[in-house]
Each structure stands twice: as C-alpha cells, then as structure tokens.
Amino acid sequence: MADARITVHTAARIDRIAPEVHGHFSEHLGRCIYDGLWHDDSADEDGFREDVVSLLADLEVPVLRWPGGCFADDYHWEDGVGPQEARPRRRNLFWAQGREDVPEESNAFGTDEFLDLCERIGTEPYLAANVGSGDPQEAANWAEYCNYDGDTELADRRRENGHEEPYGVEYWGLGNENWGCGGQMSPEQYAREYRRFATYVGTQSNLMFDHDLELIACGFEGHEWNRRFLEEINESPWGAEFPLDHLTLHHYYGRGMNVSEADEEQYDRLLADALEMERHIERMAGAINAVATTRDIGVIVDEWGTWHPEATADNGLEQPGTVLDALSAAAVLDVFNHNSDVVTMSNIAQTVNVLQCLIETDGDDAWARPTYRVFDLYAPHKGSEAVRTSIETPTRAVDDERDLSLVRASASVDDGEPYVTVTNLDCREAHTVEVALEGTELDPDAVDASVLFADHDPDAEVDADNAETFTADDLDVSVDSGSLIADLPASTVAGISLQ
C-alpha cells in the first residue's frame, strides 16, 4: 500500500523549463580549470582534457559560467588572449590553483580557450565581467572582442587569435558577489556601478551585434539587499528603468556537516537546507515584482550546491562526491521546475573537481559523480512544460520550525508525453509511491522507469573504480486503478516516462 501519493496535473502548466536551468559553473579555483578542463596527460593537442570534454558533451550542458566567482572581479580578460607564451602571469587574489597550491594565474586558459570549449561541448557561454576592480570600458571591450563582426581593432584581434566569426556571447554577468568579494558594496553603490556597466555593455546590442545581450545583475541571499538595489535602479532619472534581464542569488548548504561523520538527523537537516532554495526564489521574485513593475526580470541561481567542511581554500575546495549530495541536487532541480515561471538559469558549483562538481579527475582518470547521474536523469525536463504536482507525503521534523517532506517530485510534458521525477529523500526507509496523472490513460507497456542509487547508502562516495555502479537501474512500475505504483528504496531518485 502506497504511503505517498503524487498527483500530476497535466493540464496545469507552469511555464517552459528553460534548458539553462541545468547550467554549470567553472572558476579559476583549485583544480577546476587546470587539471580539470585543461592540460593533463590526457589532454588533446589543444590542451583540453578529452575525457572531461566527452563527459560534458554527453551531458548536453546548456550553459557554462566563467571565469568566476570571486576570481572574476580581479580578472582582466586581455591578460588571457593572444599567444600563450606572451601572456602575463598574474596573481589569483582569492584562490590557489592546481596541486601546487599557488595563488597565481598563468592565463594559459583564457577567453578563446573557454569559448572554444563551449563550442566543443555545444553549450552557451556566460561571461562574468569585472566590476569590482575593472571599469565599464574593459567590459565593453570584452563584449566587442567576442561579438563584433566589423572592422575594429578588437574584432581584428579576435580574428588574429584564430576565430574569424564572432562568438555571439549572449549572457553577460556584470559583477559577482559585489556585496562581498566583488567590492564590499552597499546595494545602492552596486546599483550605480551596475548602471554604468550596463550602459556601455548593453548599448552595443542595439547597434553592433546581430543579437541582444542578456544582462545579469548580482543579487544576494539577504533579500533586503535586493529590494534596495532594485529601488536604486528604479530611481534613476534617465535611461531604461531596468537595464537588466536577470537577477542572481547564491545558495550553498552543508557547510557544517562532514557526510562521512554525520548521522541521519544531520542528513535530514542538509536536505531541508537545500529546500530553502524555494523560499529564496520566492522572496527574490517578490522583490522584483514589487519594484520592477515595467520589466520581466528572471531569477538566476548562478552558484548553488553543497559546501562541506572538507572543502577549504587549502585544498582547492575539494570534497567527496556522495549520494546525499546528489539527493540534494534532485530536490533543488525539482524546486527549479516548480518555479519555471521565474527561474531562467542556474549554475551548480562547480563543474570539475571543486565543491559539488559533476566530474572528478585524478591523473589520467576522469569519472562522473552521483550528481552527474541526477542531471542526466533530469535531462528530459529540459525545454518541456512544467506542470503542477500535488504531493501527499510523510514528513519528519528537522527542527522546531521545519518539517522535511520525505518524498518530492516534479513533472513536465513534452508533445503530450509526461515525464515525472520522484525522489525519496528519506535516508532511513523505503516508500511506496503512487503517481496519478490527470487526463492520461496508462498503458503498462508504455511506461519506462529508472532509479538511481538503489544499492548505495547516502554516504557512499564515488571514485574512479566504482563510478559505474552509480548509473541508473531499471525500476519496476505497476499500474493499479489508473495510477503508477513504485517502491523507492531509501535515498533514491527515479525518472518515469510515458510514451
């Protein structure tokens, strides 16, 4: 008998799930770029790691953010273009890199290398411009270098550096965490700086480029900051009222919990902390709706994921990849699906070797982590129409103010075919789940289902030798009285499609 019931309201559309919600983030930090994406014994002739490029291409990454992070607001893009042997070696003000743990940047991997990578794996680039220590001229020049097809020095320099056609970079972040490492700015100060940068970068899209630029402003998890920022933007006596298309927030969780040493109560607390994402999205969307009444502004979560005590600056923010982390990713992706009417992009931190990365490398080896498997399982949602779900589920008290819903789900429809993801966030017990799809006739022969992590404990860690054991298995799903019935083992994620 089912103890959790999910009703999929197939006609109650929320909005299209932007593929960019499955985006990723790569910063010049630890072994993310060097040893991760670039230069290793397994590198191709151009310096890219073939194994990592192949894994990213297979995942069909929709958008990749670069070069940071905190690194972005002390990065000057012209240091990283042109002949590599002539590029200057600079400080890395915020992070050490590589296994040598040196706070320096060789600039061997720069704009053209990053955009080449994006072309190789079929992803859209998202560039974060330097607001903290840069100026609007530098940011405008970067956009011109990347996107202009005319006869200017910067366009010609791009051609000389090996790329005849413009890259067509659409997404431009103007600053990163400018309330913190990006300059310790007040919201009013950042609003004024943002408008300056937006003027010189954004104006080019109307005159010089054959595509519009998507301008992205830095927000904060402290939502009073966002309201003050938006109000300052709104009070400008000239120009467009809201020269931005998206506002960002960052949400990390798990900083106080080493997974291998934690107990089941701490597992519950981490998952509840991950689900706080929904509250943050609602509050940011509320601030936008209250102030920016003349503009449709999307919410981007361009840094999110687990950050455990093992990840420190000294080790390049590396931490084990566990099933529990992957469960939290599934819970967050469900939140994004539920809020597809406001969430326009997200970027999990980070792509390779750092924090809740999807891929890990060691010497000649590269392998997918459990979180990679979750993104792969959720891939059918990308570009589909999210629909509303109602969930009746057991809960467990996490603290005096919060209960954890032990079964979570989200659903989407593409050409009339539903896809449902169901997660058993209960790390202690299995649950039998009933899924009812309104207006859908169920044919048992048309049901295809798979499940992740059925044979693994929440604290199971991935390595080069066991990585393939984290792939999805077939899930038995029966049809009873017009509903789907499935038994989900503890700490598992399932995907169910009807064709």
N, C-alpha and C positions, 0 to 999 in steps of 0.2 A: 504493500500500500504506500502510495506516494505521501511524503511529508512536506514536499514543497511543490507549489503549483505556479506555473508561468503562463499567462495569457498573452498571446501576441496579437495585437490589434492591427491587422494587416492594412486596414483602410485608414488608420490614424497616422498620417505621415507627419514626421517632424521636419525634416529637411534632408537634402543630399549630404551624405557623409563625404566631406572633402578628402580626397586621397592624401592630401598634405597632413592630415591628422596622424598619419603613420610616418612622420618625418623623423630625422635623426640629426645629431649634433656632433661636430668634431672640432676640438680645440687643440692648440699647441700646448699640450699638457701631458706630462709623463710619457707614456708610450702610445698615445693615440695616433699621432702623425708619424713620428719616427719610430720604426719597429712595428708600427701598426698598419698604416696605409702605405708607407713609403720606405724604401731601402732596407733590404734584408737579404739573406742568402737566397730567398725565394723570389726576389724582385725580377721583373721583366726588364727589357733593355732600356726602358724609360724610367725605371726606378720604382714602379708600383709593385706592390705585393700581389702577384697573380691570384693566390689563394683567397686573399681578402676581397679583391675585386670580384672574383667569381661568386663568393658568398653574398656580397651586396647586390650584384646583378640578379642573382636568383631570387632575392627577396623583393625585387622591384621597388626599391626605395623611391618615394615620390619627391622628397626634397631633403637637402642636406645643408645645415647651417655651419658657417665657418667665418672667421678664424677663432672666434670665441663668443661668449665668455669674457672673463676679465682680461684675457690676453688682447682682445680686440681693441680696448681703449688705451693701449700703449703700442699698437701695431701701425706701422706706416707702410702702406701697400707698395710703394715704389722701391722699398728695400728688397722685395721679393719678385721682381720681374727682370728680364734681361738675362744675359749669360750667367750661369750659376757661379762660375769661378770669379765673377766680378761683384757678386752680391756681398754687402757688408754683413759682418757678424754683429748682432745686437744683443742687448740684454733681453731676458724674459723677466719682466718685473714681478710677475705673480707666481710663476711656476718653474720648477725644474723639469727637464725633459730627458727622455731616453733612460737607459740603465745607468748612465754616468752621473745622473742626478745633478746636472749642471744648469744653472738658471741663465742659459744663453740660447739664442736662436740663430741658426745657421742661415736661414732664409732659403735653403735649398728647395723647400716646398713653399711655393707662393701662388699668386693668383692664377697664372696659366696652368700650373700643375693641378690646382684644385678644380678649375673649370674643365680641364682635360679629364680628370677623374669623373666628374659629373656626366660628361658625355659618354664615357666608357660604361658607366653603370645605368645610364638612362634616367638620371634624376635632375630635378630643377635645383639650381644653386640659390642659397640665401646668404647674402653677404652682410656682415655686421660692420658698419663703418665706425671709425674712431671719433667719438665726440669728446671723451674725457681729456685727451691730450692732443687731439687733432683740431682741424678747422674746417669750415664749410668748403673752402677751395679744394682741399685734399680729397674730401668725399666726392665733390662734384667731378673732379678729375678722374677718380676711380670709375665712376659711372660712365664717363665719356670713354675711357680706355676700353672698358668692357663692351660697350653697346653702340658706339657711334660708327656709322658706315661712311662718313665723309672724309674730307682731306684736311685733317688737322694733325698736329704733331703727335698727339696721344693716340689717335686712330692709326697713324702710320707706325708708331712704336709697337702697337699690338701686332700689326702685320709683320714687322721685322722680327718680332718674337715668336712668329710661327703660326699665327691664327689670322688668316685673311678676312674671314667673315666675323661680324660682331657676335658676341656670345649670347646676347639677348637676356641678360640677367634681369629678372623681374622683381625679386624680393630684396629690399634694402632695409636693414635694421639700422636706425640712427641711434647708436649707443647701446650699451649693455650695463644693466645694474647701476645706472647713474646715481641712484640713491646710495650706492656703496662703493665698490671698487672702481666704478666708472666716473668718480669725481666727487663723491660725498655731497651731491647736490640736493637742495630742497626741491620740492615739486615745482615751485614757481620758477626757480633758476633753470631747472631742466626744461621746462616748457618754453622758456625764452630761447635757450640754446637749440632745442629741437626745431622751433620755427625757423631759426636762421638756417640750419642744415637743410630742412625740408624745402626752403625757398631755392637754394642753389642746386640741390639734387633733383627735386621734383619737377622744377620748371623744364628740365631737359626732355621730359617725356612728352610734352606737348609740341616740341619744336624739332628735336634732334633724333628721336628714336621712333621706330615704327611700332612700338608697343608702349603701353602705360606701365609705369613703375608702381609697385605696391610698397608704400612707405609704412614702416613698422616702428612704433614708439615703445619705449621701455616703461613698463608699469611695475607694480610692487604688490607683494602679498599683504602688506599693510594698506588696506583699501582706502583709508582716509587720504593717503598719499595720492592715489589715483584720482579721487574727486578733486583735490586741489590742483593737480596737474591739468585736468580737463577744464576746470573753470578758468585757469590762467590762459589756456589756449583760446577759450571761448571769448575772453575779454579783449582780444586784440582788435584794434580799431581798423585794421586793414587786411586785405587779402582773404583767402579762403578761411572760413570759420574753423574748419577742422582739416588741416593738411596731413591727415593720417588715415590709413586704411585699416590698421590693426593696432591693438594694444596688448602688451605681453605681461605674463607673470611667470614666476619660477616657483616650483613646489617640490622640495625634497623631503624625504621622510626616512626614518630608521637610523638616525644619527646616534641614538643611544643604545643600539642593540646589535651585538655580535650574534649572527644567526646560529653559529655552531654552539654557542653557550646559552642561548635563550631557551625559555620554556614556552609551553603552549599559550599561556596568558600573554606573553610578550608577542607571540605570533599574531594573536588577535589584535593587539594594540597597533602593531605595524600596519595591518590591513585596514584598520579603522582610520589610521592617519593617512593612508593612501587615498581613502574615500573622501577625505576632507577636500579633495580636489573639486568636488561638486559645489561645495559651499563657496570656494574661492571663485569659481567660474560665475556662479550666480551673483556674487557681490560685485565682481568686475563688470558683468553685463548690466547690473543695476546702475552702477555709476555712469556707464556710457549712456544708457537710456535716459538717465535723469538730466544729463548735461548736454550731450551731443545729439540734440534732437534733429539736427539738419543733416546728419550723416550716418550711413550704415557702417559701423566700425566693428570688425571681428575681434574675437579673443584668441590670442595665440599663447600657448604654454610652451615656450621655446627652451626650457630646461625643466626636466622633471625626472623622478625616479628615486631609487633607494640610495642612501649615502650612509654607510655603516662606519663604525669606529675604526675598522681596519684600513679604511681609505684615508690616508694622510698625505700632506704635501711631500713628506719624505719618501713615500713610495709611489708617487705619481698618481695618487687617488685610486689605487687598485684594491679591489675587494673580490672575494669569491663570488661566483655566479651560482645562485641556488634556485630551487623550485619555489621557495617562498617569495623571492623577488619576482619571479615570473608570474606567480599568482597575483601579486600586487599590480603588475603591468596589465593583466587581463581585467582586473577591477577598474583600473583607470581608463582603459580603452572603452569599456562599457560606459563609463561616465561621459567620455567624449561623444560616443554615439547618441546617448540620451540628450546631449546638448549640441547636436549638429546644427541647430539653427543659429548658434552664436560662435562655436569653436571653428576657426578657419585653418588652424595648423597646430601641430605640436612637434616637439623635438626632444626625444628621450636622450638623457645624458649618460654616457656618450657612446659613440659608435664602436670603437675598438679599445680594449684594454682598460678603460677608465670608468669608474663608478659602475652603473648598471648597463654595461656595454652589451651589445648583441654578439660580438665576435671577440675571441681572445686569441693571442698569438704567443708562441714561445719558440724561438729559433725558426726552424723550417715548418713548424706546425701551426695551423690555424683551424679553429673549430667554432661551431655555433653554440651559444649558450642557451639555457632554457628560455630566456626572454625572447631570443630569436625565434624559437618554435612558436611562442604565443603570437608574435607578429605575423608569422606565416599562417597560423590557423585563422587569424582575424582578417586576412587579406581579402576574402570575398566581400567584406563590408565596404571596401574602398570604392567610392563612386556610386554606391547604391543609396536608396532612400531609406533613412532610418524611420522605423515605426515604433509606436509606443508599446511598452510592455507593462503588465501588472504582475506583481510577484507576491505570493504568499509564502513566507519562508520562516523557518525557525530563526531565532536571534539569540545572541549571548551578550550579556552586559560586559562592557570593556572597562568602564569606569562609572562614576556617579552620573555622568551626563550622556553617555553614548552606549548604544547597542550596535553590535555588528550583525548585519544580515548575512546569514551563513551561505545562502545561495543567491547569486547575482546573475543577471542575463542582459543581453541586448539583442535586437533583431533588425534586419533590413530586408528590403525587397528590391529585386532587380528583374525587370521584364516579367513580373508576376511570380517570380520564384523566391520564396523566403529563405533567409539564412539566419540561424539562431546560434548564438554563443552562450554557453551556460558554464558558470564557474562555481565549484564547491569550495568556498573559502574556509570551510571548516577543516582545520588541520588535524582533527581528532576522529571524526566519524564520517562514514558514508551517508549519502542521502539519495532517496529515490525521488526523482523529479518527473512531474507530469507537465507536458507542454501542449497547450491548446492553441491552435492557430485559427482565428476567426475567419470564416468565409473560405476555408481551404479544405478540400476533400483530400484525405490522406490515403495514399496508396503505399502499402508497406514496401513494395518493390522499388518505389521512387525515393526512399529515404536513404541518405548516405551520411554516416556519422563517424567521427573520430574523437579520440580522447588523449590528452597529454598527461604524463606523469603518474599514470595508474600504478606503476611499480616502484615509485620513488617516495621517500619521506620528504617533508618540507625542507629539511636542512641538507638535502642531497646536493653535492657540489659537482659541477661539470669539470672535466679535464680532457686532454687530447685522447685518452684511451677509452673513456666511457661516453663521449659526446653523442654517439649514435643511439645510445639507449634512451635518450630523451626525446626521440622522434615520436610522432603520433601513432597510436594503435587504433584499430577498428573498435567502434563502440556498438554494442548490441542495443538496438532501439526497437521496441514493440509498439504496435498500435492497438489501443484499447478504448472503446467507446468514443472514438473520434479524437483521441489525444495520443501524443507520443509519450512513452514511458521509458525512462533510462535510469539505471543505477550508476551513480557517480561516486567512486571511491573518494576518500578524504584527499584534500588538496589536489584537485584535478580541474582541468579546463576542457570543455567539449565544444565541438562545432557540428551543427546539424543542418543539412541542406535538403531541400525537396525539389526534385527535378521532374 
